[in-house]
């Protein structure tokens, strides 16, 4: 048997195997994967859209119910991307099946592509489901659909990369929850998901500008309503900056075998 | 024919400072069954893990069929199948899915006929739709073997394949291993069961405290280090070995009723006739005598003890 000719430069079957495996896990837990974020979103609409939103009037000429939609989608996108990617790589470490991944002829780039691709796919699908769900509650318009898709995909991929980093770093299930709950959730709530930062006093508006989530939500909201807290290019640069920072960390982790190889 | 696996100067020191392997050199020929014996913590699993890409070596070089495991890792790894020591399997996947996953992971296009043949050869066909979590430990071990064989490897590593396995499965596995060797697959196994090595291996390596003490053909090893034992069953027990028998280096056994003499059967003079004459001169009566070859287990124990 001659192995050389049978081993292509890109292990497409390997990438597909991991991707399918990860997607199959989501399908096995379809109820949890889809129903939970949808119900949560509906509850947000009931609380913020109907109960509070009725007293809020419009924000930047957009009804409050519609205004919070991009923020809600982004919030789901952050959490689901991180959860899916971190769980995807942490679970084989936990069960010990990581040995198969490490001994297979797959490059680090291919591993990343498969895990991050699957995590991003799942969160993008969820984001779109929430978008459809929201359209039943509030009239929605998407003025820049190409930008909307670009921000959706870029954010899902970036936070999936971030989740992948957490999954490699984590040594317990508590670690998996630690960063999403203690860092991402507060930053999202303080990042303009439910309000425009123009509504804040000047001092807190300045402080908020140091929150990277502001740029992500603002850019995404701009693609819907053409209103934003910061310029669209600033949003794009911030998102790309986070993306490349995550890539650099992943590259270092693979290069050193950090918490993967002894 | 060049070796299918070549290891030279391989060393591994873990972060905590523990030196698991020290300057190991080893060559494995294509199509042989090589058994690596060693006590717990000797470095067997570390050696396998380095070859398979799971652990990074501190120093040394490993080639698989001429391909460097680091520079040319894709080709090298595609030739290897690994059955790990621990029963590390997915829980919620079905047998069919997890074996198909392994084939894809190793870069092979789907081949349901091959997966079917593999599952049937391991008596897993009836369980193909079962979730792995519902299988017994023995069945999980078979699943791990099926996963390792799913991509048609040229070298199969079996790390303690008999650990926690019942007698039937062990016999089945031995038959499977022999069949694989017949098809040209090289088998490298680590084991605690000396009888497994004695039964299966063409060549045996002994590793102790991270050093490869020896690697030899099984028959040569048995012949060279095996020696033979002459046991004399005495009529009356001895409390100690008489000084007049000192030159034979005898031992007493069976509460003084057995006098044991270890000798090299390949030597021209074994020392047996003179020993029997001296015993007769001393008036020590014996009612029976027999000789036997030293087992691999005794050789292994003495090697590890001396190497330690």
Interface residues (C-beta under 8 A of the other chain):
Chain A: X1 X3 X4 X6 X7 X8 X11 X13 X14 X16 X17 X18 X20 X21 X24 X25 X28 X95 X96 X97 X99 X100 X101 X102 X103 X104 X105 X106 X107 X257 X261 X262
Chain B: X14 X15 X52 X53 X54 X55 X56 X65 X67 X73 X74 X75 X76 X77 X78 X79 X80 X82 X84 X86 X88 X89 X90 X91 X92 X93 X97 X100 X101 X102 X103 X104 X105 X106 X107 X108 X109 X147 X152 X154 X184
